[in-house]
């Protein structure tokens, strides 16, 4: 498996996406009503219009593009991914998402993601949880994946079912290593497909949480939560140390495998994560689907859209601010994971 630096990958993605004519999103018969077509990033055709607006959080011009479509349906996922103008290649593609805790219902539905996962010939991948929920063992986690319908739409693998793999953390805040599922290097690329929402510990969950806590093995999750102090039992670190350790884990994952593209779905915007078996009901309406080659820019754009919303966003904003969630973005940018500056490119549905 060939690797390039993350910086170089994002540079190439930015150049290609910037030069990609945002044309080519035909109607999708599956969804009806003029929804965008199911299409791969390398085979977009027909027509779509894009409007460009600058990030409210970043005044610097020339930040990486973040594409937004203000609908949430299967065609929207495929359209916004196609807008990246990037291919994950012909190798084995893992699609990292949250399979959702039993009892919860806000996780990304298999019917929503099926077309996009199929378009990249993806295998859905997950790792076991570190808490005592319904996905803490491999056997139970596979059962949840089946119960929630994921095994019916794609192959599914628990990446840490055979143990952990240590990835070095270079110049991190707290971690010297990051422990991911041992099957991580079996994949030549990843589509990181995240449900953006609140989170009881991190403030919000998006692409960065999905590649840090989400890709960590069970013992890797314990290591991150303890800021490197413990890998065998639960130990909570000070909040900023925890967030910085998430950034450490992100940097290690992307250094080991930079061939990743990122899609965030802003629906069911609860203050609680998909790992909560009884999440609070959303008070906000769905916002849309976003995609980028830069996970920091992508999560920053989602945070900005929550702040900019005229909907009832007070609870979600309070959740993010009370956990100092912005510090994850600050720390990740400091480590070179990505850029908080971005250019928002809106695609008309």
N, C-alpha and C positions, 0 to 999 in steps of 0.2 A: 504494500500500500504506500503510495507516494504522499508526502506531506509538503505543504508550503507554509510559510509563516502566516499567522492570523492577520497581521497587518497587510501583507501582500494580497491575501484572499479578499479582504474587505476592499482594498484599493481596486482590485480587478472587478469586484462586484459593483462597486460604485461607478466605475467607468462604463461597464457594460449596461448597468441599469439606466445611467444617465443618457446613454446613446440609444436606448431601446425605444423604438416608436411605440407609444402606448396605443397601438391599434391591434385589434385582433381578438375581441372577446365576443364571439357569436352567441346567439341565444341558445339556451340549454333546454332541450325538449324534456329532460327529466324533471326540471323544476317549473317549466311553464312560465307564463307571465313575463317573458322577456328577460329572465335571469341570465347571467353570463354563462358561457359555455364551459363544459368540462374540458380543460385544455392543459397541456404541459407547458413549462416555461420555455421550452425550445420550439414550440409549435403553435404559438399564438397567431391568430389571423382574424380577419374582419375588422371591426372598428370599435373604439371606445375613446372617450374624451377624458383628459386629465386636467385638473386645476391644481396649481401649486401654491401653497401657503407656507410661510416660515414658522418654525417652532417658536412658541412663546417663551420657552426656557432657554433658547440659544439664539443669540443674535448673529453669531458668526456665519457668514455665507459658506456654501460649499460643504455642509455637513452631509453625512450619508443619507440617501433617500429612504423614507418610510412611506410605504403605499397604504392607502386607506380606502376602503369601500364601505359605505354606510348601510349595508344590509348584512344580515346573517343568514345564509343558506348555503347549500353545497356549491352552487355556482359561484357565490361570492368568494369562498375559500380558494377555488381554482383560479378565479380571475385575478385575485390579488397576488397569488403565488406566481402566476404567469407574468404579471407586471414586473417582477424582479428581473426577467430576462436571463435567468441563470439556470443551469442544469446541475444536478447533483452527481451526474456521471452515470456510467453503465454498471457500476459495482453494486454491492449490497447496501441498501439504504434502510436505516433504522428510523422509525417515526416515534419520537419520544413524546409521550403524553401522560396525563394522569388517568389511571383507570378508575379512580373514584372510590371513596369508602362506601361499604354497604350501608344503605339507609339514606345516603345523599342522592341528589338527583340533578346537580348542577354541572357535573362533568360533561365534557364534549360528547354528544351523542354519536354512536356509530353511524347512523344514517346521515349525519351532518358531515362527517369526515371521510366517509367511504370513497367518494370520487377522488379526492385529493390523494389519499393514501394509495389508491390503485394507480393513479397517474404516475407515481414515482416507483411503482412496484415495491412498496414498502412493507417491512415487517414492523409491527407495533412492538415497542420495547418499554419495559418498566423495571423498577427495582423494588425490593421489599421495603416495608416501612420499619422504623425503629421503635414505634410505640405499639401498644397492645391492641391494635385494631384488627380489622378483618383481612388485612393484607400483610401481616407480619411474618407469615411463613409462605414458602413457595407454593405448597399445595393449596392453601387457602387463597392465595393471590390468583393463581390460575383459575380457581373456581369463580372468583369475583369477576375476572376478565370475561369468562364465559357468561356469567349471569348478566353482566352489563352489555353484552352483545358484541364485544370487540373481537372475539375469536371467530365470529361468524363473518366478519368483513375482511380479515387479513390474518396472516400468520402472526403469532404473538409469542414473545420471549421475555422471561424474567432474567435480566442480564446478570444478576448476582446469585442465581440459583446454585451455581457451583463455586461461589466464593467471591473474593475481592481481588482487584488489581490495583497496585499502588502507582499513581502518577506523581511525578515530582512537581512541587510548587516552587517556582523560581521567584525570589524577591517578594514573597507574600507577607501579609500582615501578621499572621499567626501560624498558619499551617506550613509544614515542610513537605507534606505529601497529601494527596487526595485519594481516597479509596473509592473506586467505582466498581461496577459489576465486571467480573472477569471476562465476560463476553464483549465488552466494549470494543476491543480492537478487531472483532470479527466484521465490523461494519466499515464500509469505505466512505460513508457519508451519513449525515443525519438531517432529517427534517424535524425541527423542534416545534411541535404544535402545542401551544399553551392556551389554557383558559385563563384570561386575565380577570382577577377578582381580588378581594381583600384576603388577608391572612392573619391569624391570631398572633403569630410570632414575628413574621417578617414585615407586617404591614400590608404588603401586597404580594401577589404571586403572579409571575409572568415568565418570560423566556429565561431570565437569569436564575430564578428559583428552579426552573425545570432542568437546567443543565448543572446546577450545583447540588442542592438537596435531592432533586429528582433523579439524577444520574449516579448519585452516591449509593454504594451498597449499604446494607443495614449498619455495618460498623462504620462506614464512611459518614453516614448521617450523624451518628453519635459523635464522631470526631469533629464535624462542622459545628454542631450545636454546643459542644464544649470548648470551641476555639482551640482544638488540638490537645486537650487535656485527657480525654477519655475515649476509648473506642469499644469498650465492653459494656458500659452501663450509662444510663442517662445522667448528664451533668449539664446544667445550663450556664453558659457564659454571660457576662455583661452584654447588654443588647448590641452596642456598637461593635464589640468583639465578634459576636455571632454574625452580624451582617458583613463584617470585613472577612470573616472566614468563608462565607458564601462567595464573596468576590474572589478569594484565593482559589476556591474550588473551580469557579468559572474559568479562571486563567489557566489552570492545569488542564481542564478538559479541552479547551480550545487550542492550547499549545500541542496537545497530543493528536487532536483531530480538528483541523480548521475548516474542513469541508462540511459546513453546516449552513442551513438557511432557516429562517425563523418566521413563524406565523403566530400571531396572537388573536384570539377571538374574544371580543368584549361583549359577552352576553351573560345573562344571569349574574349580574354584578352584585353579588352578596358581599358582605363584609367578611364572610367565612370562606375557607378554602374547600376544595373538593375532598380533602382529607378529613373533613368534619362530617360525621354521620348524620348530624342534624343541623345543617347550615341555616343561618337566618335567611328569610326570604328577601330577594332583591327589592330595593326601593327605587332603583333607577331603571329606565328603559334601556334596551340593548343599544350599543353605540355602533358596532360594526366589526370588520375584520381588517387587521393590519399585517404587513409583511416587510421584512428588511433582511439584509445580510449582516446587520449590526444589532446584536441583542440589547446593548445599552440604549442605543437610539430608539429601538422599538419599545422597550419598557418605559423610557422617558416620554415618548409620544403618548402612550396609554395613560400614564399619570397625568399629563397635561390635559388630555381630553376629559378626564374625570373632573379636573378643576374648572375646565371651560364649560362643562355641561350646565344647562339651565334646569336640569332635572333635580330630584332630591338626592344630592350626592353628599350631604353633610355627614352621614354615618360612615361612608367609605373614606372620605377625607379624614375624618377623626381617627379612623383605624390606621390609616397610613401615617398620619402625623404622630399619633401616640406611640408608635413603634419606631419612629424616625426612619421610615422606609426609604426616604431619599438618600440615606447614607449608603445603601447598597449601590445605588447608581454612582455616587461620588467615588466610592472605593473601587468599583469595577473600572471606572474611567481612569482612575489613578494607576491601576495595574495594566492599562493598555488593552482591556477587554473590548472597549468600544468607545463611542463618543456620545456625550449627552446633547451635543449640537446635532441637528438633523434638519432635513427639508421634508415637509409633509406634502406628499403628492396624492391628491384625492382623485379617485377614479369614479366616474359617474356610473351608477348601476343601470 
